Amino acid sequence: MIHIEKNIVSLTKKGDEFTSKAIDYIMTNEDAQIEDMKDDFFLFRG
Protein backbone atom coordinates (compact mmCIF):
# COMPACT_ATOMS: atom_id res chain seq x y z
CA MET A 1 0.00 0.00 0.00
CA ILE A 2 3.09 2.19 0.01
CA HIS A 3 5.87 2.77 -2.46
CA ILE A 4 9.36 3.89 -1.49
CA GLU A 5 11.67 5.43 -4.05
CA LYS A 6 14.79 7.45 -3.27
CA ASN A 7 13.76 7.64 0.41
CA ILE A 8 10.38 9.14 -0.51
CA VAL A 9 7.36 7.24 0.78
CA SER A 10 4.10 7.56 -1.13
CA LEU A 11 0.78 5.76 -1.14
CA THR A 12 -0.20 3.42 -3.92
CA LYS A 13 -3.73 3.64 -5.32
CA LYS A 14 -4.80 0.87 -2.94
CA GLY A 15 -3.05 2.62 -0.04
CA ASP A 16 -4.90 5.84 -0.83
CA GLU A 17 -8.24 3.98 -0.92
CA PHE A 18 -7.46 2.32 2.41
CA THR A 19 -6.43 5.61 4.01
CA SER A 20 -9.63 7.33 2.89
CA LYS A 21 -11.79 4.50 4.23
CA ALA A 22 -9.82 4.34 7.49
CA ILE A 23 -10.28 8.08 8.08
CA ASP A 24 -14.01 7.75 7.37
CA TYR A 25 -14.18 4.90 9.90
CA ILE A 26 -12.29 6.88 12.53
CA MET A 27 -14.57 9.88 12.07
CA THR A 28 -17.86 7.92 12.12
CA ASN A 29 -16.83 4.93 14.29
CA GLU A 30 -19.36 2.75 12.46
CA ASP A 31 -18.57 -0.94 12.84
CA ALA A 32 -20.12 -1.70 9.45
CA GLN A 33 -17.39 0.29 7.74
CA ILE A 34 -14.60 -1.75 9.33
CA GLU A 35 -16.28 -4.94 8.12
CA ASP A 36 -16.33 -3.58 4.56
CA MET A 37 -12.65 -2.70 4.90
CA LYS A 38 -11.87 -6.29 5.94
CA ASP A 39 -13.47 -7.46 2.70
CA ASP A 40 -11.60 -4.92 0.56
CA PHE A 41 -8.23 -5.16 2.30
CA PHE A 42 -6.47 -7.96 4.16
CA LEU A 43 -7.04 -6.83 7.74
CA PHE A 44 -6.81 -8.78 10.93
CA ARG A 45 -6.72 -8.01 14.58
CA GLY A 46 -4.64 -10.06 16.96
Backbone torsions as a table, in degrees:
resi	resn	phi	psi	omega
1	MET	NA	-6.5	173.8
2	ILE	-126.9	160.7	177.5
3	HIS	-132.1	132.3	179.4
4	ILE	-118.3	124.5	177.7
5	GLU	-142.9	124.0	-179.2
6	LYS	53.5	45.1	179.1
7	ASN	63.5	18.5	175.1
8	ILE	-110.1	123.2	-179.2
9	VAL	-98.5	129.6	176.6
10	SER	-138.0	158.6	179.2
11	LEU	-82.5	142.3	169.2
12	THR	-79.4	176.0	177.6
13	LYS	-58.4	-44.7	180.0
14	LYS	-65.8	-37.7	177.1
15	GLY	-64.1	-38.4	177.7
16	ASP	-66.7	-41.4	177.5
17	GLU	-62.0	-45.4	179.9
18	PHE	-61.2	-45.9	-179.0
19	THR	-60.2	-43.9	178.8
20	SER	-61.7	-44.8	179.7
21	LYS	-67.7	-37.6	179.7
22	ALA	-65.2	-41.7	178.2
23	ILE	-64.4	-41.8	176.6
24	ASP	-59.7	-42.7	179.1
25	TYR	-63.1	-44.9	-179.4
26	ILE	-61.1	-40.3	-177.1
27	MET	-73.4	-34.8	-176.7
28	THR	-97.9	-27.7	-178.1
29	ASN	56.9	36.3	177.5
30	GLU	-92.0	120.6	-178.0
31	ASP	-59.8	-30.6	-179.3
32	ALA	-60.8	-34.7	-178.8
33	GLN	-67.8	-37.2	-179.9
34	ILE	-67.9	-33.7	177.7
35	GLU	-65.9	-40.1	176.5
36	ASP	-63.3	-38.4	179.3
37	MET	-64.9	-36.5	177.9
38	LYS	-62.0	-35.7	179.1
39	ASP	-72.0	-37.3	-176.6
40	ASP	-82.0	-29.3	-176.0
41	PHE	-132.9	149.8	178.6
42	PHE	-75.2	98.1	-179.8
43	LEU	-121.0	143.7	173.2
44	PHE	-148.6	155.4	175.5
45	ARG	-121.8	134.7	-175.9
46	GLY	-108.3	NA	NA
